[in-house]
Amino acid sequence: MLNKIYKEISQTLKDDFEARLIIEERTSYELSDIIINPDAIISDAQYSNILSDVEQRIAGKPLSRIYGQREFWGLEFQISEDTLDPRPDTELIIELALKHFPKDKPLRILDLGTGSGCILISLLSEFGESIGYGVDLSFGAVKMAQLNAAKNNVNNRASFICGSWVDAISGKFDLIVSNPPYISNQIIPTLSKEVRNHDPILSLDGGVDGLEPYKIIFPKLKNLLHDGGIALFEIGYDQEKDIMRLAEESRFMQRCVHLDLAGNPRVVDISSGDK
Ligand SMILES: C[S@@+](CC[C@H](N)C(=O)[O-])C[C@H]1O[C@@H](n2cnc3c(N)ncnc32)[C@H](O)[C@@H]1O
């Protein structure tokens, strides 16, 4: 029975991985049970939950939205209608920070547009001596980030602020990170229904050209970075030239543009050295 239902889901969704996730979420079985124990019983209640998940999935709701959680950097994050569903490409920011700073360095970290808190919380889980501040305009996102910080045991080193970008921020930071909304608002209606209908518009809309947040943040960044500090910003795959220009206009040195696994520009790495 278990194997039959797994195959049913997998064929309907044309996705073995998601079929496995649904089985794991709705029953106590794991992937190995599907092979070792193919006739294991699935109760009527479990089957009815599975069918409901499959229906919602066909209608375009991502599994992470159905279950309200997402894994990022090996940690569990709760998500809601107020938060972006964290994307694996964003993990590049954590990798780059780990290449730049030793783990035991006590950093002051600022995360602009924190959403679920996934970037800041992952950084604090790696940099055990560091403290961090996460800012978001959405009160719902800030509440979710606070909850996720507690869930991942970094709440004693994380503070969250509801406000616009750096308006309420003072002091200096060693590391400033951000995955701001960077989709042009003309493009948003053409996005997949998974994104368009389920990620909050505030987390996507980067204004007419998708560059609005960078234009607001970059000129204010210099005063917030310690000497030797760096800023890591996620960007859209086609924004490299524009972002370089904006960084130069704010007298930032661009250290590098880093590519994601698909080979697209994904994160700019800028420092406050004078040009
Ligand atoms: C692309 S999402 C990134 C969320 C999270 N950091 C992540 O990577 O999954 C951008 C975030 O910026 C927030 N945001 C939008 N406008 C903002 C503003 N003016 N000030 C602060 N945060 C803002 C959104 O609410 C959203 O949570």
The ligand as a Tripos MOL2 file, in Angstrom:
@<TRIPOS>MOLECULE
LIG
   27    29     1     0     0
SMALL
NO_CHARGES

@<TRIPOS>ATOM
      1 C1         13.4480   38.8800   -0.9730 C.3       1 LIG1
      2 S1         12.7800   38.9800    0.6630 S.3       1 LIG1
      3 C2         14.1250   38.2700    1.5930 C.3       1 LIG1
      4 C3         13.7020   37.6140    2.8660 C.3       1 LIG1
      5 C4         14.8110   36.7890    3.5320 C.3       1 LIG1
      6 N1         15.9590   37.6120    3.8540 N.3       1 LIG1
      7 C5         15.2310   35.6480    2.6300 C.2       1 LIG1
      8 O1         16.3070   35.7290    2.0250 O.co2     1 LIG1
      9 O2         14.4750   34.6600    2.5010 O.co2     1 LIG1
     10 C6         12.9260   40.7120    0.9710 C.3       1 LIG1
     11 C7         12.4490   41.1690    2.3400 C.3       1 LIG1
     12 O3         12.5720   42.5940    2.3930 O.3       1 LIG1
     13 C8         11.4700   43.1210    3.1290 C.3       1 LIG1
     14 N2         11.2910   44.5350    2.7790 N.ar      1 LIG1
     15 C9         10.6790   45.0800    1.7010 C.ar      1 LIG1
     16 N3         10.7470   46.4120    1.7530 N.ar      1 LIG1
     17 C10        11.4190   46.7370    2.8810 C.ar      1 LIG1
     18 C11        11.8250   47.9480    3.4840 C.ar      1 LIG1
     19 N4         11.5280   49.1480    2.9370 N.pl3     1 LIG1
     20 N5         12.5310   47.8890    4.6380 N.ar      1 LIG1
     21 C12        12.8270   46.7000    5.2220 C.ar      1 LIG1
     22 N6         12.4620   45.5070    4.6920 N.ar      1 LIG1
     23 C13        11.7810   45.5340    3.5400 C.ar      1 LIG1
     24 C14        10.3140   42.2210    2.7370 C.3       1 LIG1
     25 O4          9.2600   42.2810    3.6870 O.3       1 LIG1
     26 C15        10.9960   40.8570    2.6660 C.3       1 LIG1
     27 O5         10.9140   40.1940    3.8980 O.3       1 LIG1
@<TRIPOS>BOND
     1     1     2 1
     2     2     3 1
     3     2    10 1
     4     3     4 1
     5     4     5 1
     6     5     6 1
     7     5     7 1
     8     7     8 2
     9     7     9 1
    10    10    11 1
    11    11    12 1
    12    11    26 1
    13    12    13 1
    14    13    14 1
    15    13    24 1
    16    14    15 ar
    17    14    23 ar
    18    15    16 ar
    19    16    17 ar
    20    17    18 ar
    21    17    23 ar
    22    18    19 1
    23    18    20 ar
    24    20    21 ar
    25    21    22 ar
    26    22    23 ar
    27    24    25 1
    28    24    26 1
    29    26    27 1
@<TRIPOS>SUBSTRUCTURE
     1 LIG1         1 GROUP 0 **** ****
